[in-house]
Amino acid sequence: VFTRFHVSDVWLDDVSIQRAARNQTETHKAFIRSRWMPGWVDEVEYGKFGAATVTATLFGGMDDSLYTDFKKGVSAMMNPVENTLKHTHGAIGPRHMACRGPILEVKRLDGEVPMGSSGIQVTFKTDLILEGIRPGRVIRICPGSWPQVQIPREEYLGGNKLEERFPTPDIFPKY
C-alpha cells in the first residue's frame, strides 16, 4: 500500500475500466484500514481518573464495507490527528498512543447529512483519554479487527525531515 503512488496502466474499454475501479477500491480500503478511519469529535463526557466516553462522526466518502466494521461491543482504538490527518504524537506510532476501549453504540444520524460526513456516529468508551480528543477536533479510529501497520514517518506531523528518519553521525557526542 505504501508504494503504489504512480500511474502504471491506461484502461480504454469498459471491462478494463471496471476492473481498474475494483482494484482501486480494494487499494483504497487497504489504505484506510492501515491509516484508520477519519472522523471528528462531537462530544466528550469526562469520567473519573482519565476515563471518558467519546462520540465521533466518521468522515464520508469511504466504501460501505469499511463502515460495517464498526459495531457495538467491538474493541476499538482512537487517536487525535491534525486537520491534515497526520499523526501528531512524535516518534511513537498511532497504535502505541491510542485510546483503547469498546464501541458502545453505532448509529446513523437522521435527516440530511452535512457534506463530508458519513452520517454514522460512533460512541466509544476509554479508560484513558488523550489530549487532542476534544469536540470539533479530528480523530482516527479503527476497530480491533483491522491490521496494525506502522505508517511511514512522512505521515507523522513534522516527520518529513530527512535527518529525523536517517540520522547523521552528528548525533553522537564528540569526546
C-alpha angles and dihedrals in degrees: 000000000000097000103043100097101119139079110249104160141036119213120206109167129061096250091052092046092051091048092048090049090051091049092048091049091053091048090050092049091051089048094052092045090053094045097035129239115294122226142144130251116251100176142358122199108195119215131185126303097006098315118136144167112225126197114198134173116223119232117254132237098062128123112276092237089066092057093049090063089070105085136157112269095020117127115246144178127220129193133182115238137178122262086264087062090242120144110255108193103094123243098345116090127245097259092054093052100038128119109241132207147103127302105244099188142001117195138167114232118239123237130016114349117223118247112277093022127111090206088233116125121197122197112203131183122210134176093215120038119202129224108259096042096107134129111287095020126116122248140175120224133185134184116238092252094067118096118261107231127175104238120220118270090240087071093058118094106262090002097118099090113115092220091055093059097033108029118207124227087261089086090075118084119247113234 
